[in-house]
Amino acid sequence: MNQLVLPRPSQLGLVLLALSLLVAGLLLSPATSIENLYQLPGALALNKSSTFEQAVLHYTLLPRLTIALLTGAALGFAGTLVQQVLRNPLAAPTTLGVAAGAQLTLGLVMLLSPSLLVWREAWAMIGGLASLGLVLLMGARRGFDPLTLTLCGLIVSLYLGAINTVILLFNEEQLAGLFIWGAGELSQNDWNSTLELLPRLLVAASIALALWRPLQALDLGTEGARSLGLSPGVIRILALLLAVYLTALTVSHVGVVGFIGLAAPAIVRLLGARTLRQRMLGGALTGALICLVADGIAQQLTLAFGQLLFPTGAATALIGGPVLLWVLTRNRLIPARPSQPVSLVPHRRRLSKTGLLVLGLITLGSLAITLSLGPTWEGWRWTGFNGETAVLAMRLPRMTTALMAGALLAGAGVIVQRLTRNPMASPELLGISTGAAMGMVLLILTIGASSRGLQILAGGAGGALVLLALLVLSRRSNFSPQRLLLGGIALSALLDAGIRMILAMGDAQSIMLLNWLAGSTWLSDQSDAWALIVATPVLALMAMLASRWLDLLPLGDSAANSLGLPLAPARLLLLLLAALMTAAATLVVGPLSFVGLMAPQLARLLGYQRALPQMLGAFVIGSLLMLWADWLARSLVYPHELPAGLVATLIGGGYFLVRMYRMPSRH
C-alpha cells in the first residue's frame, strides 16, 4: 500500500497561500468572469465567425492575465536573487533604484529619439545597471550594510524620480502617457508582449536555477564559498545581472510595478522556506499570484469608475504595503535590536555663539542677491530696490514662502531625528511628508480649494498619523532604524498609490496637483507668505521650548524617565508638532525636498550638538537651502521655471549620496 506523504509545514503554507491568491485573482480578473468563461472556447479558437466579446477576450483580457503572471514571477524571482546576493531582507529591484533607472532611461529615449525604442530592453538594462552600480558604490564603503544599501537605493530612486518629474512637466504633450505607464499599466492589445517576455524569462530563470548551488554557497560567507572552489564575486555579479535583466524586461513592457520583488520573498521566508531553491520558486509563484490579484483589483476599480483610473502598480502597493507592515512586526527577518545607527557627520567641538550670527548675515546677503539678481528678457541684471517694483513684488512672496518652508522642514527634521534616535531619519524619508500631502489632496478632492488653515490642519493630521504609526510599529524594537525605514517605505507606498491614482486621471486638476506635488513656489502669493510668516515663528518657538525634551530623548527611555521626562505625552506632542511643521512646509515645496534630512546634518557638521543650538542652526540652514533652490528654479531654464521642491530634492539627494560615500569604511 502506498503511504500518503504530507507536505512539510513550509510547503503546506505556500500551497495554501498560492491557492488563496489564485482563487482571489481568478475571481477578480474580468478574463475569468462567468460571462467570459462561456466565451473561452471560441476565444481560444478565434476565427471569422467569432463574436466581438470573444475577440476582446482573445486579444485583450487573456494576454493581460498572462502578462500579470509573467511580470509578478519575474519580479519575485529578481527580488529573491537580490536578497540572496546582498544578504539583505530589505533589498529589491525597486528599493535599490533599478526600476527607477530603467524608467528614466526609457523616458529619455522616448523623448529624444523614439525610433531607438526598438531596443527598449537594452536601454532599460543600461539604466538599471547604472542605478544599481551607483547604489553599490555607495554601499561598498560600509561593507554593503543592509540599512546603508536601502537608504542609498531609496535616495537614488527618489533622485531619479525627481528628474523624471521635471522631464514630464516640460513635455506633457509628448509624454502624456508616461506617468500612467510609469505607475505600472498592464493593458494589452495583442499577444506580442507575452511572446517576447516568455522565452526571455524562461532562459533567465533557467540560468538562475542552474546557479542555485553556487548561490546557496554564499550562505557560508566569502571564505566558505572560496574553500569550495567558487568565486563569490563572479557569482554575485552574474546573479545581479540576471536580477537587473528581469527587472528591465518588466519595466520595458509594462512600466514600474513595485513592491512585488520585496513582498514576495518576504512572504515565502515567513512561511518557512529555508533553501534557496524553495525561496526562488516560491518567490516567483507568490509574485505571479500577487500581481494577478493586484491587476484584478485595478481592473475592477477601472470598470467601476468607467475610465483608466487605477494602474496595476498602485494596486501592488496597496497589497505590498500591508504585507511589509506585517513583516515589520515579525522578528525573523529584521533584527529587533540593531547596532547603533551611524551618524553621517563627525562630532566636532562646539562653535561659539557668533556662528549663528554669521549664518544670519549670510542669509541677509543671500536675500539681497536672490531678490535683486536674476535673468530677464534683456539678460541677467540687477533689479534696484527703488526701480522695478513689479518684479520685486512677484519675487518677494515666493522667496518668503521658500524661506519659511525651509525653516519649518529643518525644524521638523531635528525633531524627528532626535525623537527616533536616528540621525538618518527625516520627514521625507519616513513618509511624513507624503502623509501630509495625502491629507491635503483628500481635502482638495472632497471640499475643494479651501483655506490655507484647513489645508495645514489636514496635512498635519496626515503627517501625524504616519509618524504615530511608525512609532507604534517600531516601539518593540527600541525604534531601530531598520524598522523605521521599512515602515516609512511601506506607508509611503500606500499613500503614494492613492496620489498616483488621482494623477492617472489626466484631467486639469491632476496636472495642477502634479505641479503642486513637485513644489511649485511660483504658485505662492501674498496670502501664502503672510500665512507662513505668522505660522513659522509660532511653530519654531514651540520647537525651541521643547529643546530640553529633545536633549533627553536621545539618552534612552530609562535615562529620560529618571530625569523627569513624561515620555508618552512628550512623544505625542513632539510628533504632532513635527507633523504640523511638515504640513505647513509641504504646502509650498511639495512632499520631497530633503531639507529635513540635510539641514540638521549640516548644523551638526558645524558643531551644534545640543538641541537648541542645532535647532537654531538648522532653521537658518534650511531657509538658505530653500532660498537658493527657489532662485535656481527660476534662473536655470529661464524663461521657464523648475519646481523649487524638485531643485531642493536634486541638491539634497546629491548631498546625501556624497555624505554616504565619504563615511568611514567598516573595513
Buried (B, 14 or more C-beta within 10 A) or exposed (E): EEEEEEEEEBBEBBEEBBEEBBEBBBEBBBBBBEEBEEBBEBBEEBEEEBEEBBBBBBBBBBBBBBBBBBBBBBBBBBBBBBBBBBEBBBBBBBBBBBBBBBBBBBBBBBBEEEEEEEEBBBBBBBBBBBBBBBBBEBBBBBEBBBBBBBBBBBBBBBBBBBBBBBBBBBBEEEBEBBBBBBBBBBBBEEBEBBEBBBEBBEEBBEBBBEBBEBBBBBEBEEEEBBEEEBEBEEBBEBBBBBBBBBBBBBBBBBBBBBBBBBBBBBBBBBBBBEEBBBBBBBBBBBBBBBBBBBBBBBBBBBEEEEEBBBBBBBBBBBBBBEBBBBBBBEEEBBBEEBEEBBBBBEEEEEBEEEBBEEBEEEBEEBBEBBBBEBBEEEEEBEBEEEEBEEBBEBBBBBBBBBBBBBBBBBBBBBBBBBBBBBBBBBBBBBBBBBBBBBBBBBBBEEEEEBEBEEBBBBBBBBBBBBBBBBBEBBEEBEBBBBBBBBBBBBBBBBBBBBBBBBBBBBEEBBBBBBBBBBBBBBBBEEEBBBBBEEBBEEBBEBBBEBBBBBBBBBBEEEEBEEEEBEBEEBBBBBBBBBBBBBBBBBBBBBBBBBBBBBBBBBBBBBBBBEBBBBBBBBBBBBBBBBBBBBBBBBBEEEEEBBBBBBBBBBBBBBBBBEBBBEBEEEE
